[in-house]
Every structure is written in structure tokens, then in C-alpha cells.
């Protein structure tokens, strides 16, 4: 699924003159840098109580009961 902004970005990319592609690519990569530097795992990991094992042990039962519906 794409947004109108993403569609416009794709259209604009096609309009970049070939001699400016390298500069445009450099600028785009500069803006994406923080995304690659995000810590792993995210802060919300392990934010729920418990060790995760008890949920895993109950997976079949939870799914049978319609968990997530």
C-alpha cells in the first residue's frame, strides 16, 4: 500500500536529471541515516510482564479460543 506522498516521491525521482541522481541519492541517504542507527531491540520489547514462556506454552489454547479476534 502506498501513500500519496510516496507516490509523489516516486514520480519526482523519475524526473531527476541523470546528472543530479548522485546528489539526490546522497541527500536521501543522509535523511535515512537515523533509521539505520535505531537500537535493537526497541525499547518496547519486554515491556509486558512475564517471561514470554507462559504465553508460548498457551499458544495452541489461545489460538483455539480465537485470540486476536
LOTIDO-157503 format. One line per field, with one value per residue: residue in three letters; chain; residue number from 1; x, y, z of N, C-alpha, C, O, CB in turn. Coordinates in Angstrom, 1 decimal. Glycine has a CB too. Example, Ala and Ser with C-alpha at 12.3 -4.5 7.8 and 13.67 -1.06 7.14 Angstrom:
BEGIN
type c(ALA SER) .
mol c(A A) .
seq c(1 2) .
n.x c(13.2 12.8) .
n.y c(-5.7 -2.2) .
n.z c(7.8 7.1) .
ca.x c(12.3 13.7) .
ca.y c(-4.5 -1.1) .
ca.z c(7.8 7.1) .
c.x c(13.2 12.9) .
c.y c(-3.3 0.0) .
c.z c(7.8 7.9) .
o.x c(14.2 13.4) .
o.y c(-3.3 1.1) .
o.z c(8.5 8.0) .
cb.x c(11.3 14.1) .
cb.y c(-4.5 -0.6) .
cb.z c(9.0 5.7) .
// end
This chain:
BEGIN
type c(UNK UNK UNK UNK UNK UNK UNK UNK UNK UNK UNK UNK UNK UNK UNK UNK UNK UNK UNK UNK UNK UNK UNK UNK UNK UNK UNK UNK UNK UNK UNK UNK UNK UNK UNK UNK UNK UNK UNK UNK UNK UNK UNK UNK UNK UNK UNK UNK UNK UNK UNK UNK UNK UNK UNK UNK UNK UNK UNK UNK UNK UNK UNK UNK UNK UNK UNK UNK UNK) .
mol c(A A A A A A A A A A A A A A A A A A A A A A A A A A A A A A A A A A A A A A A A A A A A A A A A A A A A A A A A A A A A A A A A A A A A A) .
seq c(1 2 3 4 5 6 7 8 9 10 11 12 13 14 15 16 17 18 19 20 21 22 23 24 25 26 27 28 29 30 31 32 33 34 35 36 37 38 39 40 41 42 43 44 45 46 47 48 49 50 51 52 53 54 55 56 57 58 59 60 61 62 63 64 65 66 67 68 69) .
n.x c(0.9 0.6 1.2 -0.1 2.0 4.2 3.8 4.1 6.7 8.0 7.3 8.6 11.3 11.7 11.8 14.2 17.1 19.6 22.3 22.0 21.3 23.1 23.7 21.1 20.6 22.6 21.7 19.2 20.0 21.3 19.2 18.1 19.8 19.5 17.5 18.8 20.4 18.9 18.4 18.6 17.2 14.0 12.8 10.3 10.3 9.9 8.3 5.9 4.6 6.1 7.7 7.4 7.4 5.2 3.1 3.8 3.6 0.9 -0.1 -1.4 -3.9 -4.8 -5.0 -7.0 -9.1 -9.7 -7.9 -7.0 -9.1) .
n.y c(-1.2 2.2 5.6 8.9 10.7 9.1 8.1 10.5 11.0 8.9 9.6 12.0 11.2 9.9 12.1 13.4 14.8 13.0 13.7 14.7 12.7 11.3 13.3 13.6 11.1 10.9 12.9 11.8 9.4 10.6 11.5 9.1 8.0 8.1 6.1 3.7 3.7 3.1 1.6 -1.9 -4.4 -2.7 -0.2 -1.0 -3.7 -6.5 -5.1 -6.0 -7.7 -10.7 -13.7 -14.5 -17.1 -18.4 -17.5 -18.6 -21.3 -21.5 -21.1 -22.8 -23.2 -20.5 -19.7 -21.5 -20.5 -18.2 -16.1 -12.7 -12.0) .
n.z c(0.0 -0.8 0.0 -0.9 -0.7 -1.0 -3.5 -5.0 -4.4 -5.7 -8.4 -8.6 -8.3 -10.7 -12.4 -11.9 -13.2 -15.0 -14.4 -11.9 -10.2 -8.5 -6.5 -5.5 -4.5 -2.5 -0.7 0.0 1.3 3.4 5.0 5.8 7.4 10.4 10.7 10.3 12.6 14.8 18.0 18.8 20.6 20.2 22.5 23.5 23.6 25.7 27.5 28.5 31.4 32.7 31.3 28.7 28.1 29.3 27.8 25.3 25.9 26.1 23.5 21.6 22.9 23.2 20.5 19.7 21.1 19.7 19.9 19.5 17.8) .
ca.x c(0.0 1.4 0.5 0.0 3.3 5.2 3.5 4.7 8.2 8.4 7.2 9.7 12.5 11.8 12.1 15.6 18.0 20.6 23.5 21.8 20.9 24.1 23.5 19.8 20.8 23.4 20.8 18.2 20.7 21.6 18.0 17.8 20.9 19.0 16.8 19.8 21.0 18.0 18.9 17.8 15.8 13.4 12.5 9.0 10.5 9.9 7.6 4.8 5.1 6.3 9.0 7.1 7.3 3.9 2.2 4.2 3.1 -0.6 -0.3 -2.5 -5.1 -5.2 -5.5 -8.2 -10.2 -9.9 -7.1 -6.8 -10.3) .
ca.y c(0.0 3.4 6.9 9.9 11.3 8.1 8.1 11.7 10.9 8.0 10.4 13.0 10.5 9.7 13.4 13.9 14.7 12.0 14.3 15.1 11.5 11.0 14.2 13.4 9.8 11.2 13.6 10.9 8.6 11.4 11.6 7.8 7.5 7.8 4.9 2.6 3.7 2.8 0.5 -3.1 -4.4 -1.5 -0.1 -1.6 -5.2 -7.0 -4.2 -6.6 -8.6 -12.1 -14.0 -14.9 -18.6 -18.9 -17.3 -19.6 -22.6 -21.5 -20.7 -23.6 -22.9 -19.1 -19.7 -22.2 -19.7 -17.1 -14.9 -11.7 -11.7) .
ca.z c(0.0 -0.8 0.3 -1.9 -0.6 -1.5 -5.0 -5.5 -4.3 -6.8 -9.6 -8.6 -8.6 -12.2 -13.1 -11.6 -14.4 -14.7 -13.8 -10.5 -9.5 -7.4 -5.4 -4.9 -3.7 -1.3 0.2 0.6 2.2 4.6 5.8 6.2 8.4 11.7 10.8 10.5 13.9 15.8 18.8 18.7 20.3 20.5 24.0 24.0 23.8 27.1 28.3 29.2 32.5 32.4 30.6 27.4 28.0 29.6 26.6 24.3 26.3 25.9 22.2 20.9 23.5 22.9 19.1 19.6 21.6 18.9 20.3 18.4 17.0) .
c.x c(0.9 0.5 0.7 1.4 4.4 5.0 4.2 6.2 8.7 8.3 8.3 11.1 12.7 12.1 13.5 16.5 19.2 21.9 23.3 21.4 21.9 23.9 22.2 19.9 21.5 22.5 19.7 18.8 21.0 20.4 17.6 18.7 20.3 18.2 17.7 20.4 20.1 18.5 18.0 18.1 15.2 13.0 11.3 9.2 10.5 9.1 6.4 5.4 5.2 7.5 8.7 6.9 5.9 2.9 2.5 3.6 1.6 -1.0 -1.5 -3.8 -5.7 -5.7 -6.8 -9.4 -10.4 -9.1 -6.8 -8.0 -11.1) .
c.y c(1.2 4.6 7.9 10.5 10.4 8.0 9.4 11.6 10.0 8.8 11.4 12.4 10.3 11.0 14.0 13.7 13.8 12.5 14.7 13.9 11.2 12.0 13.9 12.1 10.1 11.9 12.7 10.0 9.3 11.5 10.2 7.3 7.2 6.5 3.7 2.6 3.5 1.6 -0.7 -3.9 -3.0 -1.4 -0.8 -3.1 -5.4 -6.0 -4.8 -7.5 -10.0 -12.4 -14.5 -16.3 -19.0 -18.6 -18.3 -21.0 -22.7 -21.2 -21.5 -23.3 -21.5 -19.0 -20.4 -21.4 -18.4 -15.9 -14.0 -11.3 -10.6) .
c.z c(0.0 -0.5 -0.8 -1.9 -1.2 -3.1 -5.6 -5.5 -5.5 -8.2 -9.7 -8.9 -10.1 -13.0 -12.8 -12.8 -14.0 -14.1 -12.4 -9.6 -8.3 -6.2 -4.7 -4.0 -2.4 -0.3 0.8 1.6 3.5 5.5 6.4 7.3 9.8 11.8 11.0 11.9 15.0 16.6 18.6 20.0 20.7 22.0 24.4 24.1 25.3 28.0 29.0 30.3 32.0 31.6 29.2 27.2 28.3 28.5 25.5 24.6 26.1 24.4 21.5 21.5 23.2 21.5 19.0 20.1 20.8 19.3 19.2 17.6 17.6) .
o.x c(1.9 -0.7 1.5 2.0 5.3 6.0 4.8 6.8 9.7 9.2 8.9 11.9 13.9 12.6 13.8 16.6 19.6 22.5 24.2 21.1 21.4 23.9 22.1 19.3 21.2 22.5 19.5 18.2 20.9 20.5 16.9 18.5 20.6 18.2 17.3 20.9 20.5 19.0 16.8 19.3 15.7 12.9 11.2 8.3 11.1 9.4 5.8 6.5 4.5 8.2 9.6 6.2 5.3 2.0 1.6 3.2 1.0 -2.2 -2.4 -4.8 -6.8 -6.7 -7.7 -10.5 -11.3 -9.5 -6.5 -7.9 -12.1) .
o.y c(1.3 4.7 7.6 10.9 10.8 8.0 9.3 12.0 10.3 8.6 11.5 13.0 10.4 10.9 15.0 12.6 13.8 11.9 15.1 14.0 10.9 11.5 14.0 12.0 9.6 11.6 12.8 9.8 8.7 11.4 10.1 6.3 6.2 5.8 2.8 1.5 3.6 0.6 -0.6 -4.0 -2.3 -2.5 -1.2 -3.8 -4.7 -5.9 -4.2 -8.0 -10.5 -11.5 -14.8 -16.8 -19.9 -19.5 -18.8 -21.7 -23.8 -21.0 -20.9 -23.1 -21.4 -18.4 -19.9 -21.5 -17.6 -14.7 -14.4 -10.4 -10.2) .
o.z c(0.7 -0.7 -1.7 -2.9 -1.9 -3.8 -6.7 -6.4 -6.1 -9.0 -10.8 -9.6 -10.6 -14.1 -13.4 -13.3 -12.9 -13.2 -11.7 -8.4 -7.2 -5.1 -3.5 -2.9 -1.4 0.9 2.0 2.7 4.6 6.8 7.4 7.9 10.3 12.9 11.7 12.3 16.2 16.1 18.3 20.3 21.6 22.7 25.6 24.7 26.1 29.2 29.9 30.2 31.1 31.1 28.4 26.3 27.6 28.2 24.9 23.7 25.9 24.2 21.0 20.8 22.9 21.2 18.2 19.6 21.1 19.0 18.1 16.7 17.1) .
cb.x c(-1.0 2.1 1.1 -1.0 3.7 5.0 2.0 4.2 8.6 7.4 5.8 9.7 12.6 10.5 11.0 16.2 18.6 21.0 23.9 20.7 20.9 25.5 23.5 18.8 21.5 24.6 20.1 17.5 22.0 22.0 16.8 17.7 21.9 18.1 16.0 20.8 21.7 16.5 18.9 18.2 15.1 12.1 12.4 7.9 11.8 11.3 7.1 4.0 4.1 5.0 9.7 8.1 8.3 3.4 2.5 5.7 3.4 -1.2 0.9 -2.1 -5.0 -4.0 -4.4 -8.1 -9.8 -11.3 -5.7 -5.7 -11.2) .
cb.y c(0.0 3.6 7.5 11.0 11.5 6.7 8.1 12.9 10.2 6.8 11.1 13.8 9.2 9.1 14.4 13.2 16.1 11.3 15.5 16.1 10.3 11.2 15.7 13.2 8.8 12.1 14.8 10.1 8.0 12.8 12.1 6.8 8.6 8.9 4.7 2.6 5.1 2.5 0.9 -3.9 -5.5 -1.3 1.4 -1.3 -5.7 -7.2 -3.0 -7.5 -8.5 -12.7 -15.1 -14.4 -19.3 -18.1 -15.8 -19.7 -22.8 -20.5 -20.8 -25.1 -23.0 -18.2 -20.3 -23.5 -19.3 -16.8 -15.5 -12.1 -12.9) .
cb.z c(1.2 -2.2 1.6 -1.8 0.9 -0.9 -5.3 -4.7 -3.0 -6.9 -9.7 -7.3 -7.8 -12.7 -12.7 -10.3 -14.7 -16.0 -14.7 -10.4 -10.4 -8.0 -6.0 -6.0 -4.6 -1.7 -0.6 -0.6 1.6 4.2 4.9 5.1 8.5 12.2 9.4 9.4 14.0 15.3 20.3 17.4 21.1 19.7 24.3 23.0 23.1 27.6 27.4 28.2 33.7 31.7 31.3 26.4 29.0 30.9 26.0 24.1 27.8 26.8 21.3 21.1 25.1 23.1 18.2 20.4 23.0 18.9 20.9 17.6 16.8) .
// end
